[in-house]
Amino acid sequence: MSGLERMFIRTPEQEERFSLIGELADTFIEGAQAADESNSFAYPHIDALRKAGFPAYTVPSEWGGLDISLYEFVLLQERLAQGDAAIALGMGWHLGVIFDLNEKRPWNDEVYAALCRDVVERGALVNRAATEADSGSPARGGKPRTTAERLPDGAYRLNGRKTFTTLSPVLDYFIVTAVLDDSETEFLVPRETAGLSIDPTWRMVGMRGTASHDLVLEDVTVPEDALVYTAKKAYHQSPSPYLLHIPACYLGIALAARKEALKFAKAYQPNSLPHAILYAPNVEQQLGQIDLELSVSRHYLYAIAARWDELRGRPEASTLIPELAAVKAFALQTAQSVVDKAMRIVGAHGLAQSHPLQRLYRDVRFGLHNPPMEDLVIVQLGKRAVREAEETEWR
């Protein structure tokens, strides 16, 4: 375990789980490359994580889970992403959904408890299916066009198509947003429900291994208790600390890129030099800049996660909402900068399809399109500064 890895571990329990996930992550690198090249999915990685009990890490302890802190959630996600960023991002959504439901408790406790028990007992996976091609991002106020119709016997019929359904090949449950009358609703839909299918539409240049295909709902009939939430505004659109799994994932990509740059610089010695390029002044300068940027961004991420854990359940936690968003924007800027510098060190070798760095280079760009969006973050921070100016009288 390197110094960079050990830096943020606080307890023996965290170290044990970190070592377990880290060992798995290191074995995932080859499979992640293969899944990217074939635009397929790394099923063995999900199987290994299920065997390790990883899907239950954020399940509340009252229902058999580990109920890990936000801090440890971030720690493990960053480490997993160093091996397979696509699987890490997907598992982050599953773990984050469980985390978010635990924090906000918007559902009936019995329904949430049953879901949690299934996650613990068989490693069931769940994700939201909220985005649609016609409505755009829910983070920008997009409303679902998927419809729910109440049937005479109390059941519901769902029709629609959802995009960006991450981990679609292995999800056991889909949390489907739909319009019922004038309200936005959520339905918990099991995978085996008749009329539910996956359309393999995922053809992206980055995060190919997430298999974020379209979810298709054609006259899907679900029982009355499948309706888990109804409101004028969906609770999942409000700020949530679990979204820190996103910057953690992209910083994990940056750490993986750093490792590739170090490996190459140590091994590569052109005949114009008496030593490997690791000792070339310009390479040392780039490596130093990489470590500076990573240090600042990671300390920011872990400080905000730790602070939120301290304030969890208290009104003061709301003061961290702008910071939760700012961390993602700052971490993504860092991750992209670090990967770019790693590419400069490795040079054209890193563009070979067989080289892991070109995959990291493409994957890190995908973070621009994960919430919260950078322009919205900057506006939020700007408005906070304006309010400060309005409320402050300087001498």
FENPEFEN-V678709 format. One record per backbone hydrogen bond with DSSP energy under -1.0 kcal/mol. NH is the residue of the N-H (numbers start at 1). CO is the residue of the C=O. E is the energy in kcal/mol with one decimal. If there is no record, write none. Layout:
# FENPEFEN-V678709
<<NH/CO/E> <NH/CO/E>>
This chain:
# FENPEFEN-V678709
<<6/2/-2.5> <7/3/-1.5> <9/6/-1.5> <15/11/-2.2> <16/12/-2.2> <17/13/-2.2> <18/14/-2.8> <19/15/-2.4> <20/16/-1.9> <21/17/-2.6> <22/18/-2.5> <23/19/-2.5> <24/20/-1.9> <25/21/-2.8> <26/22/-2.2> <27/23/-1.2> <32/28/-2.7> <33/29/-1.9> <34/30/-2.1> <35/31/-2.6> <36/32/-1.9> <37/33/-2.3> <38/34/-2.0> <40/35/-2.3> <43/41/-1.6> <46/42/-1.2> <47/43/-2.3> <48/44/-2.3> <49/45/-2.1> <50/46/-2.5> <51/47/-2.4> <52/48/-1.6> <53/50/-1.5> <54/49/-2.2> <56/53/-1.5> <57/54/-2.0> <63/60/-1.7> <64/61/-1.9> <65/60/-2.0> <66/56/-1.6> <67/59/-1.7> <68/57/-2.5> <73/69/-2.3> <74/70/-2.4> <75/71/-2.1> <76/72/-2.7> <77/73/-2.1> <78/74/-2.3> <79/75/-1.5> <80/76/-2.6> <81/77/-2.1> <83/80/-1.6> <84/80/-2.1> <88/84/-2.3> <89/85/-2.7> <90/86/-2.0> <91/87/-3.0> <92/88/-2.3> <93/89/-1.6> <94/90/-1.8> <95/91/-3.0> <96/92/-2.5> <97/93/-2.6> <98/94/-2.0> <99/95/-2.2> <100/96/-3.1> <101/97/-2.6> <102/98/-1.8> <103/99/-2.0> <104/100/-2.6> <105/101/-2.0> <112/108/-2.2> <113/109/-2.8> <114/110/-2.1> <115/111/-2.0> <116/112/-2.6> <117/113/-2.5> <118/114/-1.8> <119/115/-2.0> <120/116/-2.4> <121/117/-2.9> <122/118/-2.2> <123/119/-1.3> <124/118/-1.4> <127/173/-1.2> <129/175/-3.2> <136/132/-1.9> <140/137/-1.3> <141/138/-1.9> <142/137/-1.9> <147/159/-2.5> <148/179/-2.3> <149/157/-2.3> <151/155/-3.1> <154/151/-2.3> <156/222/-2.6> <157/149/-2.5> <158/220/-2.9> <159/147/-1.9> <160/217/-2.3> <162/215/-2.9> <163/131/-2.7> <165/213/-1.7> <166/164/-1.6> <167/210/-2.6> <168/165/-1.3> <170/167/-2.0> <171/167/-1.1> <172/125/-2.4> <173/125/-1.7> <174/189/-2.2> <175/127/-2.5> <176/187/-2.7> <177/129/-1.7> <178/185/-1.8> <179/146/-2.8> <180/183/-2.5> <183/180/-2.2> <184/231/-2.2> <185/178/-3.1> <186/229/-2.3> <187/176/-2.2> <188/226/-2.4> <189/174/-2.8> <191/172/-2.2> <193/190/-1.5> <196/193/-1.7> <197/216/-2.1> <199/214/-2.4> <201/199/-2.2> <210/207/-1.5> <211/208/-1.4> <213/211/-2.1> <214/199/-1.9> <215/162/-2.5> <216/197/-2.9> <217/160/-3.0> <218/195/-2.1> <220/158/-2.3> <222/156/-2.5> <226/223/-1.8> <227/224/-1.5> <228/186/-2.2> <229/186/-1.3> <231/184/-2.1> <237/234/-1.4> <238/235/-1.6> <243/240/-1.3> <244/241/-2.0> <245/242/-2.1> <246/243/-1.9> <248/244/-1.9> <249/245/-1.7> <250/246/-1.9> <251/247/-2.3> <252/248/-1.7> <253/249/-1.7> <254/250/-1.9> <255/251/-2.3> <256/252/-2.1> <257/253/-2.3> <258/254/-2.3> <259/255/-2.0> <260/256/-2.0> <261/257/-2.3> <262/258/-2.4> <263/259/-2.6> <264/260/-2.2> <265/261/-2.6> <266/262/-2.1> <267/263/-1.5> <268/264/-2.5> <273/270/-2.0> <277/268/-2.5> <278/265/-1.7> <279/276/-1.8> <280/277/-1.7> <284/280/-2.5> <285/281/-2.1> <286/282/-1.8> <287/283/-2.7> <288/284/-2.4> <289/285/-2.1> <290/286/-2.3> <291/287/-2.4> <292/288/-2.1> <293/289/-2.4> <294/290/-2.6> <295/291/-2.3> <296/292/-2.0> <297/293/-2.3> <298/294/-2.7> <299/295/-2.1> <300/296/-1.9> <301/297/-2.4> <302/298/-2.7> <303/299/-2.1> <304/300/-2.1> <305/301/-2.1> <306/302/-2.4> <307/303/-2.4> <308/304/-2.4> <309/305/-2.0> <310/306/-1.8> <311/307/-1.7> <314/311/-2.6> <317/314/-1.9> <318/315/-1.7> <319/316/-1.8> <320/317/-1.8> <321/318/-1.4> <324/320/-2.6> <325/321/-1.5> <326/322/-2.4> <327/323/-2.5> <329/325/-1.5> <330/326/-2.7> <331/327/-3.0> <332/328/-2.4> <333/329/-1.9> <334/330/-2.2> <335/331/-2.9> <336/332/-2.6> <337/333/-2.0> <338/334/-2.8> <339/335/-2.4> <340/336/-2.2> <341/337/-2.1> <342/338/-2.5> <343/339/-2.2> <344/340/-1.7> <345/341/-1.9> <346/342/-2.3> <347/343/-2.6> <350/347/-1.7> <351/348/-1.7> <352/349/-1.4> <355/352/-2.0> <360/356/-2.0> <361/357/-2.6> <362/358/-1.7> <363/359/-3.0> <364/360/-2.4> <366/363/-1.2> <367/364/-1.1> <368/365/-1.5> <369/366/-2.0> <370/367/-1.4> <377/373/-2.0> <378/374/-2.5> <379/375/-2.0> <380/376/-2.2> <381/377/-2.4> <382/378/-2.5> <383/379/-2.5> <384/380/-1.8> <385/381/-1.9> <386/382/-2.2> <387/383/-2.5> <388/384/-2.0> <389/385/-2.1> <390/386/-2.4> <391/387/-2.1>>
